[in-house]
């Protein structure tokens, strides 16, 4: 399980590194006056948005920390694998509401593992039916 999480974190780190390298190459190709008119990528994606927090909650009170991380534009990998089903459902319901209010994204990575990301982070997870179905995703945001 830890190997999977390490692989996932490496892929996310590579994504942000490649994005920064592409922006740097583009900026170097412009003349100085063109650079001044373009937005600096670092002003759009702050250092805190490049980090991911892995949280394994043990009680519902831990949802406040998860919500705070998301409000600070941090991605959260939520491990509910050792949490009883009823508590896990309450946590997912609450955090799904938080991520909806923040216009963020959620993806089920595997059984009991969820990735919550702020709106500035796009999740491109390609799984062989381990992720949430379209209906499951819609039910997370149902009013």
N, CA, C and O atoms as a GROMACS GRO file, in nm:
protein
  572
    1UNK      N    1   0.083  -0.119   0.000
    1UNK     CA    2   0.000   0.000   0.000
    1UNK      C    3   0.088   0.125   0.000
    1UNK      O    4   0.060   0.220  -0.073
    2UNK      N    5   0.192   0.125   0.082
    2UNK     CA    6   0.279   0.242   0.087
    2UNK      C    7   0.350   0.263  -0.046
    2UNK      O    8   0.375   0.376  -0.086
    3UNK      N    9   0.381   0.153  -0.115
    3UNK     CA   10   0.446   0.164  -0.246
    3UNK      C   11   0.352   0.234  -0.344
    3UNK      O   12   0.396   0.316  -0.425
    4UNK      N   13   0.223   0.201  -0.338
    4UNK     CA   14   0.125   0.265  -0.424
    4UNK      C   15   0.118   0.415  -0.395
    4UNK      O   16   0.115   0.496  -0.487
    5UNK      N   17   0.114   0.450  -0.266
    5UNK     CA   18   0.107   0.591  -0.227
    5UNK      C   19   0.233   0.663  -0.272
    5UNK      O   20   0.224   0.776  -0.322
    6UNK      N   21   0.350   0.602  -0.256
    6UNK     CA   22   0.475   0.663  -0.301
    6UNK      C   23   0.473   0.685  -0.452
    6UNK      O   24   0.515   0.790  -0.499
    7UNK      N   25   0.424   0.587  -0.526
    7UNK     CA   26   0.415   0.600  -0.672
    7UNK      C   27   0.321   0.714  -0.709
    7UNK      O   28   0.352   0.794  -0.798
    8UNK      N   29   0.207   0.722  -0.642
    8UNK     CA   30   0.111   0.828  -0.668
    8UNK      C   31   0.172   0.965  -0.639
    8UNK      O   32   0.156   1.058  -0.718
    9UNK      N   33   0.240   0.978  -0.527
    9UNK     CA   34   0.303   1.105  -0.492
    9UNK      C   35   0.412   1.143  -0.592
    9UNK      O   36   0.425   1.260  -0.628
   10UNK      N   37   0.490   1.046  -0.638
   10UNK     CA   38   0.593   1.073  -0.738
   10UNK      C   39   0.531   1.123  -0.868
   10UNK      O   40   0.584   1.215  -0.930
   11UNK      N   41   0.420   1.063  -0.910
   11UNK     CA   42   0.354   1.107  -1.032
   11UNK      C   43   0.302   1.249  -1.019
   11UNK      O   44   0.312   1.329  -1.112
   12UNK      N   45   0.246   1.280  -0.904
   12UNK     CA   46   0.195   1.416  -0.882
   12UNK      C   47   0.311   1.514  -0.880
   12UNK      O   48   0.300   1.623  -0.938
   13UNK      N   49   0.421   1.478  -0.815
   13UNK     CA   50   0.539   1.564  -0.812
   13UNK      C   51   0.594   1.586  -0.953
   13UNK      O   52   0.631   1.698  -0.989
   14UNK      N   53   0.598   1.479  -1.033
   14UNK     CA   54   0.645   1.492  -1.171
   14UNK      C   55   0.554   1.583  -1.252
   14UNK      O   56   0.602   1.661  -1.334
   15UNK      N   57   0.424   1.574  -1.228
   15UNK     CA   58   0.329   1.660  -1.300
   15UNK      C   59   0.361   1.807  -1.275
   15UNK      O   60   0.370   1.885  -1.370
   16UNK      N   61   0.378   1.844  -1.148
   16UNK     CA   62   0.405   1.983  -1.117
   16UNK      C   63   0.543   2.026  -1.168
   16UNK      O   64   0.559   2.139  -1.213
   17UNK      N   65   0.642   1.938  -1.162
   17UNK     CA   66   0.776   1.970  -1.211
   17UNK      C   67   0.774   1.993  -1.361
   17UNK      O   68   0.835   2.088  -1.410
   18UNK      N   69   0.704   1.907  -1.435
   18UNK     CA   70   0.696   1.923  -1.580
   18UNK      C   71   0.623   2.051  -1.618
   18UNK      O   72   0.663   2.120  -1.712
   19UNK      N   73   0.517   2.083  -1.545
   19UNK     CA   74   0.443   2.206  -1.575
   19UNK      C   75   0.532   2.328  -1.556
   19UNK      O   76   0.528   2.420  -1.638
   20UNK      N   77   0.611   2.329  -1.449
   20UNK     CA   78   0.699   2.442  -1.425
   20UNK      C   79   0.808   2.451  -1.531
   20UNK      O   80   0.842   2.561  -1.576
   21UNK      N   81   0.863   2.336  -1.573
   21UNK     CA   82   0.966   2.337  -1.677
   21UNK      C   83   0.910   2.388  -1.808
   21UNK      O   84   0.978   2.463  -1.879
   22UNK      N   85   0.788   2.350  -1.844
   22UNK     CA   86   0.728   2.396  -1.968
   22UNK      C   87   0.708   2.547  -1.966
   22UNK      O   88   0.734   2.614  -2.066
   23UNK      N   89   0.663   2.599  -1.853
   23UNK     CA   90   0.642   2.743  -1.842
   23UNK      C   91   0.775   2.817  -1.852
   23UNK      O   92   0.784   2.921  -1.917
   24UNK      N   93   0.880   2.762  -1.788
   24UNK     CA   94   1.012   2.827  -1.795
   24UNK      C   95   1.063   2.830  -1.938
   24UNK      O   96   1.118   2.932  -1.981
   25UNK      N   97   1.047   2.720  -2.013
   25UNK     CA   98   1.090   2.717  -2.153
   25UNK      C   99   1.015   2.820  -2.235
   25UNK      O  100   1.074   2.890  -2.318
   26UNK      N  101   0.884   2.830  -2.213
   26UNK     CA  102   0.804   2.927  -2.287
   26UNK      C  103   0.847   3.069  -2.254
   26UNK      O  104   0.860   3.153  -2.343
   27UNK      N  105   0.871   3.096  -2.126
   27UNK     CA  106   0.912   3.231  -2.086
   27UNK      C  107   1.046   3.268  -2.147
   27UNK      O  108   1.067   3.384  -2.185
   28UNK      N  109   1.138   3.173  -2.156
   28UNK     CA  110   1.270   3.202  -2.213
   28UNK      C  111   1.262   3.234  -2.361
   28UNK      O  112   1.350   3.302  -2.414
   29UNK      N  113   1.159   3.186  -2.429
   29UNK     CA  114   1.150   3.210  -2.573
   29UNK      C  115   1.090   3.347  -2.605
   29UNK      O  116   1.103   3.394  -2.718
   30UNK      N  117   1.027   3.411  -2.510
   30UNK     CA  118   0.970   3.543  -2.535
   30UNK      C  119   1.076   3.652  -2.519
   30UNK      O  120   1.177   3.633  -2.451
   31UNK      N  121   1.051   3.765  -2.583
   31UNK     CA  122   1.137   3.881  -2.560
   31UNK      C  123   1.098   3.941  -2.426
   31UNK      O  124   0.991   3.910  -2.372
   32UNK      N  125   1.183   4.026  -2.370
   32UNK     CA  126   1.162   4.080  -2.237
   32UNK      C  127   1.028   4.152  -2.224
   32UNK      O  128   0.960   4.135  -2.122
   33UNK      N  129   0.987   4.231  -2.323
   33UNK     CA  130   0.861   4.303  -2.311
   33UNK      C  131   0.741   4.209  -2.316
   33UNK      O  132   0.637   4.238  -2.257
   34UNK      N  133   0.754   4.096  -2.385
   34UNK     CA  134   0.646   3.997  -2.387
   34UNK      C  135   0.634   3.928  -2.252
   34UNK      O  136   0.523   3.897  -2.209
   35UNK      N  137   0.745   3.904  -2.186
   35UNK     CA  138   0.743   3.837  -2.056
   35UNK      C  139   0.668   3.921  -1.954
   35UNK      O  140   0.594   3.867  -1.872
   36UNK      N  141   0.686   4.052  -1.959
   36UNK     CA  142   0.621   4.139  -1.862
   36UNK      C  143   0.469   4.136  -1.876
   36UNK      O  144   0.398   4.162  -1.779
   37UNK      N  145   0.419   4.105  -1.995
   37UNK     CA  146   0.274   4.100  -2.016
   37UNK      C  147   0.214   3.966  -1.979
   37UNK      O  148   0.093   3.956  -1.964
   38UNK      N  149   0.294   3.863  -1.963
   38UNK     CA  150   0.244   3.729  -1.930
   38UNK      C  151   0.239   3.710  -1.780
   38UNK      O  152   0.317   3.768  -1.705
   39UNK      N  153   0.144   3.625  -1.736
   39UNK     CA  154   0.137   3.592  -1.595
   39UNK      C  155   0.251   3.499  -1.558
   39UNK      O  156   0.289   3.412  -1.636
   40UNK      N  157   0.304   3.518  -1.440
   40UNK     CA  158   0.406   3.429  -1.387
   40UNK      C  159   0.336   3.306  -1.331
   40UNK      O  160   0.247   3.318  -1.247
   41UNK      N  161   0.376   3.187  -1.376
   41UNK     CA  162   0.312   3.063  -1.332
   41UNK      C  163   0.320   3.047  -1.181
   41UNK      O  164   0.225   2.997  -1.120
   42UNK      N  165   0.427   3.089  -1.120
   42UNK     CA  166   0.442   3.075  -0.976
   42UNK      C  167   0.342   3.160  -0.899
   42UNK      O  168   0.311   3.128  -0.784
   43UNK      N  169   0.290   3.267  -0.960
   43UNK     CA  170   0.190   3.346  -0.892
   43UNK      C  171   0.053   3.278  -0.899
   43UNK      O  172  -0.035   3.308  -0.819
   44UNK      N  173   0.036   3.188  -0.994
   44UNK     CA  174  -0.091   3.117  -1.007
   44UNK      C  175  -0.092   2.994  -0.917
   44UNK      O  176  -0.191   2.970  -0.848
   45UNK      N  177   0.014   2.919  -0.916
   45UNK     CA  178   0.024   2.798  -0.834
   45UNK      C  179   0.128   2.823  -0.726
   45UNK      O  180   0.248   2.826  -0.752
   46UNK      N  181   0.080   2.840  -0.603
   46UNK     CA  182   0.172   2.869  -0.494
   46UNK      C  183   0.241   2.740  -0.449
   46UNK      O  184   0.201   2.630  -0.486
   47UNK      N  185   0.344   2.758  -0.367
   47UNK     CA  186   0.418   2.641  -0.317
   47UNK      C  187   0.328   2.548  -0.236
   47UNK      O  188   0.344   2.426  -0.242
   48UNK      N  189   0.234   2.605  -0.161
   48UNK     CA  190   0.147   2.520  -0.080
   48UNK      C  191   0.058   2.432  -0.166
   48UNK      O  192   0.020   2.323  -0.123
   49UNK      N  193   0.025   2.477  -0.287
   49UNK     CA  194  -0.061   2.398  -0.375
   49UNK      C  195   0.014   2.281  -0.437
   49UNK      O  196  -0.049   2.192  -0.495
   50UNK      N  197   0.145   2.279  -0.428
   50UNK     CA  198   0.225   2.172  -0.486
   50UNK      C  199   0.243   2.057  -0.388
   50UNK      O  200   0.302   1.954  -0.422
   51UNK      N  201   0.193   2.073  -0.267
   51UNK     CA  202   0.210   1.972  -0.164
   51UNK      C  203   0.086   1.886  -0.150
   51UNK      O  204  -0.024   1.927  -0.188
   52UNK      N  205   0.106   1.768  -0.096
   52UNK     CA  206  -0.007   1.680  -0.068
   52UNK      C  207   0.007   1.630   0.075
   52UNK      O  208   0.116   1.595   0.121
   53UNK      N  209  -0.105   1.627   0.143
   53UNK     CA  210  -0.109   1.578   0.279
   53UNK      C  211  -0.179   1.442   0.280
   53UNK      O  212  -0.285   1.426   0.221
   54UNK      N  213  -0.119   1.346   0.347
   54UNK     CA  214  -0.180   1.213   0.361
   54UNK      C  215  -0.235   1.205   0.503
   54UNK      O  216  -0.163   1.220   0.601
   55UNK      N  217  -0.366   1.180   0.512
   55UNK     CA  218  -0.432   1.178   0.642
   55UNK      C  219  -0.504   1.044   0.660
   55UNK      O  220  -0.576   0.998   0.572
   56UNK      N  221  -0.483   0.985   0.777
   56UNK     CA  222  -0.551   0.862   0.814
   56UNK      C  223  -0.631   0.894   0.941
   56UNK      O  224  -0.580   0.878   1.052
   57UNK      N  225  -0.756   0.939   0.924
   57UNK     CA  226  -0.834   0.984   1.041
   57UNK      C  227  -0.871   0.868   1.133
   57UNK      O  228  -0.886   0.754   1.090
   58UNK      N  229  -0.885   0.903   1.261
   58UNK     CA  230  -0.927   0.802   1.358
   58UNK      C  231  -1.060   0.839   1.422
   58UNK      O  232  -1.122   0.757   1.489
   59UNK      N  233  -1.104   0.964   1.400
   59UNK     CA  234  -1.233   1.009   1.453
   59UNK      C  235  -1.289   1.118   1.362
   59UNK      O  236  -1.219   1.171   1.275
   60UNK      N  237  -1.416   1.150   1.383
   60UNK     CA  238  -1.480   1.253   1.300
   60UNK      C  239  -1.415   1.390   1.323
   60UNK      O  240  -1.418   1.475   1.234
   61UNK      N  241  -1.358   1.411   1.439
   61UNK     CA  242  -1.294   1.539   1.470
   61UNK      C  243  -1.177   1.568   1.376
   61UNK      O  244  -1.140   1.684   1.358
   62UNK      N  245  -1.120   1.466   1.316
   62UNK     CA  246  -1.010   1.485   1.221
   62UNK      C  247  -1.054   1.553   1.092
   62UNK      O  248  -0.970   1.598   1.014
   63UNK      N  249  -1.186   1.560   1.069
   63UNK     CA  250  -1.234   1.624   0.946
   63UNK      C  251  -1.201   1.772   0.942
   63UNK      O  252  -1.186   1.829   0.834
   64UNK      N  253  -1.189   1.836   1.057
   64UNK     CA  254  -1.154   1.978   1.059
   64UNK      C  255  -1.015   1.999   0.999
   64UNK      O  256  -0.995   2.092   0.921
   65UNK      N  257  -0.919   1.914   1.035
   65UNK     CA  258  -0.784   1.925   0.978
   65UNK      C  259  -0.789   1.903   0.827
   65UNK      O  260  -0.722   1.974   0.752
   66UNK      N  261  -0.868   1.805   0.782
   66UNK     CA  262  -0.879   1.777   0.639
   66UNK      C  263  -0.938   1.898   0.568
   66UNK      O  264  -0.887   1.940   0.464
   67UNK      N  265  -1.045   1.955   0.624
   67UNK     CA  266  -1.108   2.073   0.564
   67UNK      C  267  -1.012   2.191   0.560
   67UNK      O  268  -1.007   2.264   0.461
   68UNK      N  269  -0.935   2.210   0.667
   68UNK     CA  270  -0.838   2.320   0.670
   68UNK      C  271  -0.731   2.303   0.562
   68UNK      O  272  -0.692   2.401   0.498
   69UNK      N  273  -0.684   2.182   0.542
   69UNK     CA  274  -0.584   2.156   0.437
   69UNK      C  275  -0.642   2.192   0.301
   69UNK      O  276  -0.575   2.256   0.219
   70UNK      N  277  -0.766   2.152   0.276
   70UNK     CA  278  -0.830   2.182   0.147
   70UNK      C  279  -0.853   2.332   0.130
   70UNK      O  280  -0.836   2.385   0.021
   71UNK      N  281  -0.893   2.400   0.238
   71UNK     CA  282  -0.912   2.545   0.231
   71UNK      C  283  -0.780   2.616   0.199
   71UNK      O  284  -0.780   2.722   0.137
   72UNK      N  285  -0.669   2.557   0.242
   72UNK     CA  286  -0.536   2.614   0.214
   72UNK      C  287  -0.482   2.566   0.080
   72UNK      O  288  -0.362   2.579   0.052
   73UNK      N  289  -0.570   2.510  -0.003
   73UNK     CA  290  -0.536   2.464  -0.139
   73UNK      C  291  -0.434   2.351  -0.141
   73UNK      O  292  -0.353   2.341  -0.233
   74UNK      N  293  -0.439   2.268  -0.038
   74UNK     CA  294  -0.354   2.149  -0.032
   74UNK      C  295  -0.435   2.029  -0.080
   74UNK      O  296  -0.553   2.017  -0.047
   75UNK      N  297  -0.374   1.943  -0.156
   75UNK     CA  298  -0.437   1.816  -0.192
   75UNK      C  299  -0.428   1.723  -0.072
   75UNK      O  300  -0.330   1.725   0.003
   76UNK      N  301  -0.531   1.641  -0.054
   76UNK     CA  302  -0.535   1.549   0.059
   76UNK      C  303  -0.561   1.408   0.008
   76UNK      O  304  -0.659   1.383  -0.062
   77UNK      N  305  -0.473   1.317   0.044
   77UNK     CA  306  -0.493   1.175   0.017
   77UNK      C  307  -0.548   1.117   0.147
   77UNK      O  308  -0.478   1.109   0.248
   78UNK      N  309  -0.675   1.077   0.144
   78UNK     CA  310  -0.746   1.034   0.263
   78UNK      C  311  -0.751   0.882   0.268
   78UNK      O  312  -0.806   0.817   0.178
   79UNK      N  313  -0.693   0.825   0.373
   79UNK     CA  314  -0.688   0.680   0.390
   79UNK      C  315  -0.790   0.639   0.496
   79UNK      O  316  -0.770   0.661   0.616
   80UNK      N  317  -0.900   0.579   0.450
   80UNK     CA  318  -1.006   0.535   0.541
   80UNK      C  319  -1.010   0.384   0.555
   80UNK      O  320  -1.110   0.328   0.600
   81UNK      N  321  -0.903   0.318   0.517
   81UNK     CA  322  -0.902   0.171   0.513
   81UNK      C  323  -0.920   0.106   0.649
   81UNK      O  324  -0.970  -0.006   0.657
   82UNK      N  325  -0.882   0.173   0.757
   82UNK     CA  326  -0.895   0.114   0.890
   82UNK      C  327  -1.007   0.177   0.972
   82UNK      O  328  -1.017   0.154   1.093
   83UNK      N  329  -1.093   0.256   0.907
   83UNK     CA  330  -1.201   0.325   0.976
   83UNK      C  331  -1.330   0.245   0.956
   83UNK      O  332  -1.356   0.194   0.847
   84UNK      N  333  -1.411   0.233   1.063
   84UNK     CA  334  -1.537   0.159   1.049
   84UNK      C  335  -1.626   0.227   0.944
   84UNK      O  336  -1.620   0.348   0.924
   85UNK      N  337  -1.708   0.147   0.880
   85UNK     CA  338  -1.786   0.191   0.763
   85UNK      C  339  -1.872   0.314   0.792
   85UNK      O  340  -1.875   0.408   0.712
   86UNK      N  341  -1.943   0.314   0.905
   86UNK     CA  342  -2.032   0.426   0.937
   86UNK      C  343  -1.954   0.556   0.953
   86UNK      O  344  -1.996   0.661   0.903
   87UNK      N  345  -1.841   0.552   1.022
   87UNK     CA  346  -1.758   0.670   1.039
   87UNK      C  347  -1.698   0.714   0.906
   87UNK      O  348  -1.693   0.833   0.876
   88UNK      N  349  -1.652   0.619   0.827
   88UNK     CA  350  -1.595   0.652   0.696
   88UNK      C  351  -1.698   0.722   0.608
   88UNK      O  352  -1.665   0.817   0.537
   89UNK      N  353  -1.822   0.676   0.613
   89UNK     CA  354  -1.929   0.739   0.535
   89UNK      C  355  -1.952   0.883   0.580
   89UNK      O  356  -1.967   0.972   0.496
   90UNK      N  357  -1.955   0.906   0.710
   90UNK     CA  358  -1.972   1.043   0.762
   90UNK      C  359  -1.857   1.134   0.719
   90UNK      O  360  -1.879   1.248   0.679
   91UNK      N  361  -1.735   1.083   0.726
   91UNK     CA  362  -1.618   1.162   0.687
   91UNK      C  363  -1.624   1.196   0.539
   91UNK      O  364  -1.603   1.311   0.501
   92UNK      N  365  -1.654   1.096   0.455
   92UNK     CA  366  -1.662   1.120   0.311
   92UNK      C  367  -1.772   1.220   0.280
   92UNK      O  368  -1.753   1.309   0.197
   93UNK      N  369  -1.888   1.208   0.345
   93UNK     CA  370  -1.998   1.302   0.321
   93UNK      C  371  -1.956   1.445   0.355
   93UNK      O  372  -1.980   1.537   0.278
   94UNK      N  373  -1.892   1.461   0.470
   94UNK     CA  374  -1.853   1.595   0.514
   94UNK      C  375  -1.746   1.655   0.421
   94UNK      O  376  -1.760   1.768   0.375
   95UNK      N  377  -1.641   1.578   0.393
   95UNK     CA  378  -1.531   1.629   0.310
   95UNK      C  379  -1.578   1.650   0.166
   95UNK      O  380  -1.529   1.740   0.098
   96UNK      N  381  -1.670   1.568   0.119
   96UNK     CA  382  -1.725   1.589  -0.015
   96UNK      C  383  -1.799   1.722  -0.022
   96UNK      O  384  -1.792   1.792  -0.123
   97UNK      N  385  -1.869   1.758   0.085
   97UNK     CA  386  -1.934   1.888   0.091
   97UNK      C  387  -1.834   2.002   0.090
   97UNK      O  388  -1.854   2.104   0.024
   98UNK      N  389  -1.725   1.984   0.164
   98UNK     CA  390  -1.619   2.086   0.166
   98UNK      C  391  -1.560   2.103   0.027
   98UNK      O  392  -1.544   2.216  -0.020
   99UNK      N  393  -1.526   1.993  -0.039
   99UNK     CA  394  -1.461   2.001  -0.169
   99UNK      C  395  -1.556   2.058  -0.273
   99UNK      O  396  -1.514   2.127  -0.365
  100UNK      N  397  -1.685   2.029  -0.260
  100UNK     CA  398  -1.785   2.087  -0.350
  100UNK      C  399  -1.791   2.238  -0.332
  100UNK      O  400  -1.793   2.313  -0.430
  101UNK      N  401  -1.794   2.283  -0.207
  101UNK     CA  402  -1.800   2.427  -0.178
  101UNK      C  403  -1.676   2.500  -0.229
  101UNK      O  404  -1.683   2.618  -0.265
  102UNK      N  405  -1.563   2.430  -0.233
  102UNK     CA  406  -1.438   2.490  -0.279
  102UNK      C  407  -1.414   2.468  -0.429
  102UNK      O  408  -1.307   2.502  -0.480
  103UNK      N  409  -1.512   2.411  -0.499
  103UNK     CA  410  -1.500   2.380  -0.643
  103UNK      C  411  -1.383   2.287  -0.671
  103UNK      O  412  -1.320   2.297  -0.777
  104UNK      N  413  -1.354   2.199  -0.579
  104UNK     CA  414  -1.241   2.107  -0.596
  104UNK      C  415  -1.281   1.978  -0.665
  104UNK      O  416  -1.389   1.968  -0.724
  105UNK      N  417  -1.192   1.881  -0.657
  105UNK     CA  418  -1.210   1.753  -0.725
  105UNK      C  419  -1.189   1.639  -0.627
  105UNK      O  420  -1.113   1.651  -0.530
  106UNK      N  421  -1.257   1.528  -0.653
  106UNK     CA  422  -1.240   1.409  -0.570
  106UNK      C  423  -1.231   1.288  -0.662
  106UNK      O  424  -1.297   1.280  -0.765
  107UNK      N  425  -1.147   1.195  -0.622
  107UNK     CA  426  -1.132   1.070  -0.698
  107UNK      C  427  -1.108   0.957  -0.599
  107UNK      O  428  -1.026   0.969  -0.507
  108UNK      N  429  -1.179   0.847  -0.619
  108UNK     CA  430  -1.153   0.728  -0.539
  108UNK      C  431  -1.034   0.657  -0.602
  108UNK      O  432  -1.040   0.616  -0.717
  109UNK      N  433  -0.926   0.643  -0.526
  109UNK     CA  434  -0.804   0.583  -0.576
  109UNK      C  435  -0.811   0.431  -0.565
  109UNK      O  436  -0.777   0.360  -0.659
  110UNK      N  437  -0.855   0.383  -0.451
  110UNK     CA  438  -0.875   0.240  -0.430
  110UNK      C  439  -0.971   0.225  -0.313
  110UNK      O  440  -1.022   0.325  -0.262
  111UNK      N  441  -0.996   0.103  -0.272
  111UNK     CA  442  -1.090   0.081  -0.162
  111UNK      C  443  -1.041   0.152  -0.035
  111UNK      O  444  -0.937   0.118   0.020
  112UNK      N  445  -1.119   0.251   0.009
  112UNK     CA  446  -1.086   0.324   0.130
  112UNK      C  447  -0.985   0.436   0.111
  112UNK      O  448  -0.948   0.501   0.209
  113UNK      N  449  -0.939   0.462  -0.010
  113UNK     CA  450  -0.841   0.568  -0.037
  113UNK      C  451  -0.904   0.668  -0.134
  113UNK      O  452  -0.948   0.632  -0.243
  114UNK      N  453  -0.908   0.796  -0.093
  114UNK     CA  454  -0.967   0.901  -0.175
  114UNK      C  455  -0.868   1.016  -0.189
  114UNK      O  456  -0.795   1.049  -0.096
  115UNK      N  457  -0.868   1.076  -0.307
  115UNK     CA  458  -0.785   1.194  -0.332
  115UNK      C  459  -0.877   1.313  -0.347
  115UNK      O  460  -0.964   1.315  -0.434
  116UNK      N  461  -0.858   1.414  -0.261
  116UNK     CA  462  -0.931   1.539  -0.267
  116UNK      C  463  -0.832   1.647  -0.308
  116UNK      O  464  -0.725   1.659  -0.250
  117UNK      N  465  -0.868   1.725  -0.409
  117UNK     CA  466  -0.776   1.826  -0.461
  117UNK      C  467  -0.849   1.959  -0.480
  117UNK      O  468  -0.966   1.961  -0.516
  118UNK      N  469  -0.778   2.070  -0.455
  118UNK     CA  470  -0.840   2.201  -0.478
  118UNK      C  471  -0.866   2.223  -0.627
  118UNK      O  472  -0.820   2.146  -0.711
  119UNK      N  473  -0.940   2.330  -0.657
  119UNK     CA  474  -0.978   2.355  -0.796
  119UNK      C  475  -0.858   2.378  -0.888
  119UNK      O  476  -0.870   2.361  -1.009
  120UNK      N  477  -0.745   2.416  -0.833
  120UNK     CA  478  -0.626   2.443  -0.916
  120UNK      C  479  -0.553   2.316  -0.956
  120UNK      O  480  -0.459   2.322  -1.035
  121UNK      N  481  -0.595   2.202  -0.902
  121UNK     CA  482  -0.530   2.075  -0.932
  121UNK      C  483  -0.630   1.986  -1.006
  121UNK      O  484  -0.739   1.957  -0.956
  122UNK      N  485  -0.593   1.944  -1.125
  122UNK     CA  486  -0.677   1.854  -1.202
  122UNK      C  487  -0.631   1.710  -1.175
  122UNK      O  488  -0.512   1.681  -1.179
  123UNK      N  489  -0.726   1.624  -1.150
  123UNK     CA  490  -0.695   1.483  -1.124
  123UNK      C  491  -0.718   1.406  -1.253
  123UNK      O  492  -0.828   1.404  -1.306
  124UNK      N  493  -0.614   1.342  -1.302
  124UNK     CA  494  -0.623   1.256  -1.420
  124UNK      C  495  -0.589   1.115  -1.378
  124UNK      O  496  -0.476   1.069  -1.399
  125UNK      N  497  -0.683   1.047  -1.320
  125UNK     CA  498  -0.662   0.913  -1.267
  125UNK      C  499  -0.722   0.813  -1.363
  125UNK      O  500  -0.841   0.818  -1.393
  126UNK      N  501  -0.640   0.723  -1.411
  126UNK     CA  502  -0.687   0.621  -1.505
  126UNK      C  503  -0.678   0.486  -1.436
  126UNK      O  504  -0.570   0.428  -1.422
  127UNK      N  505  -0.793   0.437  -1.394
  127UNK     CA  506  -0.798   0.310  -1.322
  127UNK      C  507  -0.881   0.210  -1.400
  127UNK      O  508  -0.962   0.248  -1.485
  128UNK      N  509  -0.861   0.086  -1.370
  128UNK     CA  510  -0.943  -0.018  -1.431
  128UNK      C  511  -1.059  -0.049  -1.337
  128UNK      O  512  -1.063  -0.152  -1.270
  129UNK      N  513  -1.154   0.045  -1.335
  129UNK     CA  514  -1.279   0.035  -1.258
  129UNK      C  515  -1.259   0.040  -1.107
  129UNK      O  516  -1.350   0.002  -1.033
  130UNK      N  517  -1.144   0.084  -1.059
  130UNK     CA  518  -1.127   0.102  -0.915
  130UNK      C  519  -1.180   0.236  -0.868
  130UNK      O  520  -1.213   0.252  -0.751
  131UNK      N  521  -1.190   0.333  -0.960
  131UNK     CA  522  -1.236   0.466  -0.924
  131UNK      C  523  -1.388   0.469  -0.911
  131UNK      O  524  -1.456   0.368  -0.930
  132UNK      N  525  -1.440   0.587  -0.879
  132UNK     CA  526  -1.583   0.604  -0.867
  132UNK      C  527  -1.648   0.603  -1.004
  132UNK      O  528  -1.593   0.657  -1.100
  133UNK      N  529  -1.764   0.543  -1.013
  133UNK     CA  530  -1.840   0.549  -1.138
  133UNK      C  531  -1.901   0.688  -1.150
  133UNK      O  532  -1.900   0.766  -1.055
  134UNK      N  533  -1.952   0.720  -1.267
  134UNK     CA  534  -2.014   0.850  -1.290
  134UNK      C  535  -2.129   0.871  -1.191
  134UNK      O  536  -2.144   0.981  -1.136
  135UNK      N  537  -2.209   0.768  -1.167
  135UNK     CA  538  -2.322   0.778  -1.075
  135UNK      C  539  -2.273   0.802  -0.932
  135UNK      O  540  -2.333   0.881  -0.858
  136UNK      N  541  -2.165   0.735  -0.893
  136UNK     CA  542  -2.111   0.754  -0.758
  136UNK      C  543  -2.059   0.896  -0.740
  136UNK      O  544  -2.080   0.957  -0.635
  137UNK      N  545  -1.991   0.950  -0.843
  137UNK     CA  546  -1.942   1.088  -0.834
  137UNK      C  547  -2.058   1.185  -0.822
  137UNK      O  548  -2.055   1.278  -0.741
  138UNK      N  549  -2.162   1.164  -0.904
  138UNK     CA  550  -2.278   1.252  -0.899
  138UNK      C  551  -2.347   1.245  -0.764
  138UNK      O  552  -2.398   1.346  -0.714
  139UNK      N  553  -2.350   1.126  -0.703
  139UNK     CA  554  -2.415   1.113  -0.573
  139UNK      C  555  -2.337   1.187  -0.464
  139UNK      O  556  -2.395   1.227  -0.363
  140UNK      N  557  -2.207   1.205  -0.483
  140UNK     CA  558  -2.129   1.281  -0.385
  140UNK      C  559  -2.174   1.426  -0.381
  140UNK      O  560  -2.168   1.491  -0.277
  141UNK      N  561  -2.220   1.477  -0.496
  141UNK     CA  562  -2.258   1.618  -0.506
  141UNK      C  563  -2.409   1.638  -0.512
  141UNK      O  564  -2.455   1.749  -0.534
  142UNK      N  565  -2.486   1.532  -0.492
  142UNK     CA  566  -2.632   1.543  -0.497
  142UNK      C  567  -2.680   1.632  -0.383
  142UNK      O  568  -2.630   1.626  -0.270
  143UNK      N  569  -2.778   1.712  -0.415
  143UNK     CA  570  -2.832   1.804  -0.313
  143UNK      C  571  -2.953   1.746  -0.246
  143UNK      O  572  -3.010   1.809  -0.157
   0.00000   0.00000   0.00000
